[in-house]
């Protein structure tokens, strides 16, 4: 006796709206609009995190810039954090001659256990 296998239809659907796809075999979306909406939604959380970090970095830079404008080159960490500076967010850090050196964009400063000091703007190439 002969067996007949009925192939199931592999109906392809848009990952965003669910409409049936008609076209290339590797198509995932029915339109550019659906593709953009899908990718925007998928990456929303990543963008929100980046935006939050960038806002913190900008605020940190504004605080350091304000200190420089007032002629302040050294400040205790308690006062700095009261001003809203978030020590966890800087753009770079190095160890020079045994001391921690932190950067917030174009402003560099040294860090001790209780203070920041040698706050200075550095000309970037």
KAPEUR-V266786 format. One record per residue. N is the residue number from 1. RES is the residue in one small letter. BURIAL is + if it has 16 or more other ideal C-beta (glycine too) atoms within 10 Angstrom, else -. D_FIRST is the distance of its C-alpha to the first C-alpha in Angstrom with 1 decimal. Layout:
n-><N/N>
res-><RES/RES>
burial-><BURIAL/BURIAL>
d_first-><D_FIRST/D_FIRST>
//
This chain:
n-><1/2/3/4/5/6/7/8/9/10/11/12/13/14/15/16/17/18/19/20/21/22/23/24/25/26/27/28/29/30/31/32/33/34/35/36/37/38/39/40/41/42/43/44/45/46/47/48/49/50/51/52/53/54/55/56/57/58/59/60/61/62/63/64/65/66/67/68/69/70/71/72/73/74/75/76/77/78/79/80/81/82/83/84/85/86/87/88/89/90/91/92/93/94/95/96/97/98/99/100/101/102/103/104/105/106/107/108/109/110/111/112/113/114/115/116/117/118/119/120/121/122/123/124/125>
res-><x/x/x/x/x/x/x/x/x/x/x/x/x/x/x/x/x/x/x/x/x/x/x/x/x/x/x/x/x/x/x/x/x/x/x/x/x/x/x/x/x/x/x/x/x/x/x/x/x/x/x/x/x/x/x/x/x/x/x/x/x/x/x/x/x/x/x/x/x/x/x/x/x/x/x/x/x/x/x/x/x/x/x/x/x/x/x/x/x/x/x/x/x/x/x/x/x/x/x/x/x/x/x/x/x/x/x/x/x/x/x/x/x/x/x/x/x/x/x/x/x/x/x/x/x>
burial-><-/-/-/-/-/-/-/-/-/-/-/+/-/+/+/+/-/-/-/-/+/-/-/-/-/-/-/-/+/+/-/-/-/+/+/-/-/+/-/-/-/-/-/-/-/-/-/-/-/-/-/-/-/-/-/+/+/-/+/+/+/-/+/+/+/-/+/-/-/-/-/-/-/-/+/-/-/-/-/+/-/-/-/-/+/-/-/-/-/+/-/-/-/-/-/-/-/-/-/-/+/+/-/+/+/-/+/+/+/+/+/-/-/-/-/+/-/-/+/-/-/-/-/-/->
d_first-><0.0/3.8/6.6/9.8/13.1/16.0/19.1/22.2/25.3/27.9/30.8/34.0/37.1/40.8/42.0/45.1/44.5/40.7/40.4/37.3/37.9/37.5/38.4/38.2/35.4/38.0/39.9/40.9/43.3/43.7/47.4/50.3/51.6/48.6/48.6/52.4/52.1/49.3/51.3/54.6/53.3/51.7/54.9/57.3/58.1/58.8/61.1/62.9/63.6/64.9/67.1/68.5/69.4/70.9/73.0/74.3/75.1/77.0/79.0/79.8/81.0/83.1/84.7/85.6/86.8/89.0/90.5/91.2/92.9/95.1/96.0/94.3/93.1/92.5/91.2/90.2/86.5/87.3/88.9/86.2/83.4/85.5/85.6/81.8/80.9/77.6/78.2/74.5/73.9/75.6/74.3/75.3/77.0/78.6/80.9/84.2/87.0/85.6/85.3/82.5/82.5/80.4/79.7/78.9/78.3/81.7/83.7/84.1/85.6/86.1/85.1/86.9/86.2/88.3/88.9/87.7/90.3/90.9/89.0/89.1/87.3/86.0/85.8/82.4/82.0>
//
